[in-house]
Amino acid sequence: MLILLVAILACEADLTLGACAIGLGLRDRRCLLTFLATGGVALGFGLAVFLVWTLWFVAPRCIGDGASLSCVSDHAASGLAYLGPGALVQWTWMLSIALAARRVTKSRRLAHVSG
């Protein structure tokens, strides 16, 4: 259980740093690019987590089953319902971090110029 908690925290830290990098890297561009970049990363990460969950937890339960592919698809369907909401929550988190990084950078740059 501790390993699972550490893995989740590591993934969240990685995505938070990624969102900061997106916000800082696209600070002089339109907000639409930040919106799309964070959305793409969140969707890709959600799909990766779903794939890992399917391979590590669902597939081993279906070993030895005569219809292994249908067994995996039947059991993976329960996790598929969480993919969309999970990616949406992650996208909201990443977008807020990226926009905050953009805002902090712009305010510091303006304070430095006027100061």
Helices and strands as residue ranges (DSSP letters): H 2-25, H 31-53, I 54-58, G 59-62, H 68-114
